[in-house]
Every structure is written in structure tokens, then in C-alpha cells.
């Protein structure tokens, strides 16, 4: 049996995860900080909760739900280990 290619979360679980980081969403579904400012993904894009692939540890890196964003995060983590 092949491993699943995508991990998905219910929207309520994502909202709880954001709340744990002091974040929420605006009326358009974009993730916002305590000041109401939209947060950016590691690719520099404002990110909607529906496009959230994960949050990297330590520096709150918001990873988009696509390969390029995930690959950039992994590359950054590997550079930090060297």
C-alpha cells in the first residue's frame, strides 16, 4: 500500500493550531496576526487558511500547501544544520 501523498486537517483543527500561535483569519480567510496584519508564507505570499500546509517550528514559518513552499522550507532547515 502506498503512503498518502497529502495530509489534510479539518478547518477547526487549523483554526485551533493558529490560535495556539496567536493568529486568526480575516473575513477573506487570510491568516492574520494579533495586529490584524496578514502573515506571509515562506514564499512571501499572503496566505489563506485553506492554503496552509504547515507551520515550521521556532520562527513560525508558514508553509503553503504546495511542493515549492515545502521544498524551500526543507532547504532552509538543511542549510541551518551545516
Secondary structure, 3 states (H helix, E strand, C coil): CCCCCCCCCCHHHHHHHHHHCCCEECCCCEEECCCCCECEECCCCECEHHHEEEEECCCCEEEECCHHHHHHHHHHHHHHHC
